[in-house]
Amino acid sequence: MTFTDRVDAGEQLAKALAEHAGVECVILAIPRGGVIVGEIVARELGAPLDVVVPRKIGAPMNPELGLGAVAPGVRVLDPELIEMLGVSAEYLEREIAAQEREIERRLHAYREGRPPVDVQGRTAIVVDDGVATGGTAVAALRWARAQGAAKVILAVPVAPAAVMARLAREADEVVVLGTPEPFFAVGEWYRRFEQTSDEEVVDALSRAAGSRA
């Protein structure tokens, strides 16, 4: 199972979510690549599109190793890994503060002054272009629930089966098109998986907002 690109993945994901068309729902896409997928899903379901911006908390000397993730007002940390690596509370707070500043920067840049979409009482569908470890997805799901969403759904094209089992405990519903094994990286399941730019995210959100104006 391979997707041509994020647009193809979005079209296939939208079909799997077709029952939610017409329902009071909002698509919350995780930047950057998830916004390209999310734009297609939002268009097909006739739903508003917004972003949720979780950020990984990187380990000292190895930022690719996640100690957890944060979203606005939400912290999801791995206490066992933090203890095993001997990570200090000072480092953790400094890293969290840095990522929270980056979240604010991105939200300001991406929305271009538009207010966030209200998720209170609605079905929040969190969309990404795939899941690897699941840390940022957990933070995004918990953020959506904290905003008062009546139902929280995670929808992704591809993810490892073991990670999706964990995420199923965080969401009311999980929609995943494929759980191939072995799983090394999201990009291996796409023919084209170029890095998405901030400009592409801004353009996608602007188009989605304009289509509903």
C-alpha positions in Angstrom: 0.0 0.0 0.0 1.7 3.2 -1.3 0.2 6.7 -1.8 1.2 8.8 -4.8 1.5 11.9 -2.7 -0.3 13.7 0.1 -3.2 14.7 -2.2 -3.8 11.1 -3.1 -3.7 10.2 0.6 -6.2 12.9 1.4 -8.6 11.7 -1.2 -8.5 8.2 0.0 -8.8 9.3 3.6 -11.8 11.4 2.8 -13.6 8.4 1.3 -12.9 6.5 4.6 -14.5 9.4 6.5 -17.4 9.9 4.2 -20.0 9.1 6.9 -18.9 12.3 8.7 -19.9 14.5 5.7 -22.6 16.9 6.8 -21.9 16.2 10.4 -20.9 19.2 12.6 -17.2 18.5 12.4 -14.0 20.4 12.1 -10.7 19.1 10.5 -7.7 19.8 12.7 -4.6 19.2 10.6 -1.1 18.7 12.1 1.5 20.9 10.2 3.2 20.7 8.0 2.4 17.7 5.8 -0.9 17.0 7.6 -2.3 20.2 6.3 -2.0 19.1 2.7 -3.9 15.9 3.6 -6.3 17.8 5.8 -7.3 20.4 3.1 -8.5 17.6 0.8 -10.4 15.9 3.7 -12.0 19.2 4.7 -13.1 20.0 1.1 -14.6 16.6 0.5 -16.5 16.5 3.9 -17.6 20.2 3.6 -15.9 20.9 6.9 -13.8 23.9 8.2 -10.1 23.4 8.3 -7.8 24.6 11.1 -4.4 23.5 12.6 -3.4 22.0 15.8 0.3 22.4 16.4 1.9 19.8 18.7 5.7 19.9 19.1 8.0 17.1 20.1 10.2 17.6 23.1 13.7 16.5 22.0 16.2 14.7 24.3 19.5 16.4 25.2 22.1 15.8 22.5 19.5 13.9 20.4 16.6 16.1 19.4 15.1 13.4 17.2 14.5 11.3 20.3 11.2 12.5 21.8 10.8 12.8 25.5 7.1 13.6 24.8 5.2 16.4 23.1 3.3 19.6 23.9 0.3 21.4 22.4 -1.1 24.7 23.7 -1.9 24.0 27.4 -1.1 20.2 27.0 1.9 18.3 28.0 2.5 14.6 27.2 5.7 13.4 28.7 7.5 10.0 29.0 8.6 9.9 32.6 10.4 6.5 32.3 12.5 7.8 29.4 13.2 11.1 31.2 14.3 9.2 34.3 16.4 6.7 32.3 18.3 9.5 30.5 18.7 11.5 33.6 17.1 14.6 32.0 17.0 17.5 34.5 13.8 19.5 35.3 15.6 22.6 34.2 16.3 21.2 30.7 12.8 19.9 30.4 11.2 23.3 31.2 13.6 25.2 28.9 12.8 22.8 26.0 9.1 23.0 26.6 9.2 26.8 26.8 11.1 26.9 23.5 8.6 24.6 21.8 5.7 26.6 23.2 7.2 29.7 21.6 7.5 27.9 18.3 3.9 26.8 18.5 2.8 30.4 19.0 4.9 31.6 16.1 3.5 29.0 13.8 -0.1 29.6 14.8 0.3 33.3 14.2 1.9 32.8 10.8 -0.4 30.1 9.6 -3.7 31.7 10.5 -2.8 35.2 9.2 -5.0 36.9 11.7 -8.0 34.6 11.3 -9.5 33.4 14.6 -9.3 29.7 15.4 -12.2 27.5 14.4 -14.4 26.7 17.4 -14.4 23.0 18.2 -16.7 23.2 21.2 -19.5 20.6 20.9 -18.3 19.4 17.5 -16.6 16.3 16.1 -12.9 17.1 15.9 -11.1 15.0 13.3 -7.3 15.2 13.8 -5.5 14.6 10.5 -1.8 14.0 9.7 0.1 12.5 6.8 1.0 9.6 8.9 2.1 8.5 12.4 5.5 7.2 13.4 5.8 7.2 17.2 2.5 8.9 18.1 3.7 11.4 20.6 2.6 14.5 18.8 -0.7 12.8 17.8 -1.5 12.2 21.5 -0.9 15.8 22.3 -3.1 16.9 19.4 -5.9 14.6 20.5 -5.8 15.7 24.1 -5.7 19.4 23.0 -8.9 18.8 20.9 -10.6 17.2 23.8 -9.6 20.0 26.1 -11.2 22.5 23.7 -14.6 20.9 24.4 -14.9 18.6 21.3 -17.9 16.3 21.6 -16.0 13.6 19.8 -12.4 13.2 18.8 -11.3 11.2 15.8 -7.8 10.5 14.6 -7.5 10.0 10.8 -4.2 9.1 9.1 -3.2 7.3 5.9 -0.5 5.1 7.5 0.9 4.2 10.9 2.4 1.2 12.8 -0.2 -1.1 14.2 1.3 -1.0 17.7 1.2 2.8 17.8 -2.4 2.9 16.6 -3.4 0.5 19.4 -2.1 3.1 21.9 -3.8 6.0 20.0 -7.1 4.2 20.0 -7.2 4.7 23.7 -6.8 8.5 23.3 -9.5 8.9 20.6 -13.2 8.0 20.3 -12.5 6.6 16.9 -9.4 5.9 14.8 -9.4 5.8 11.0 -6.1 4.5 9.4 -5.9 3.2 5.8 -2.9 1.0 6.4 -0.7 -0.4 9.2 2.1 -2.1 7.2 4.9 -4.0 9.0 7.8 -3.5 9.3 7.4 0.2 9.7 10.4 2.5 9.6 9.2 5.9 8.5 6.0 7.5 7.1 7.7 8.7 3.9 8.5 5.1 2.7 4.8 4.7 2.0 4.6 7.7 -0.4 6.0 7.8 -3.9 6.4 11.6 -3.5 7.0 12.9 0.1 8.7 16.3 -0.3 9.0 18.5 2.8 6.0 20.8 3.1 6.8 24.5 3.5 5.2 27.1 5.8 4.0 28.9 2.7 2.2 25.8 1.5 0.5 25.5 4.9 -0.6 29.1 4.8 -1.9 28.8 1.2 -3.9 25.6 2.1 -5.5 27.2 5.1 -6.3 30.4 3.2 -7.9 28.4 0.4 -10.0 26.5 2.9 -11.1 29.7 4.7 -11.9 31.4 1.4 -14.0 28.5 0.2 -16.2 28.9 3.3 -16.4 32.7 3.2 
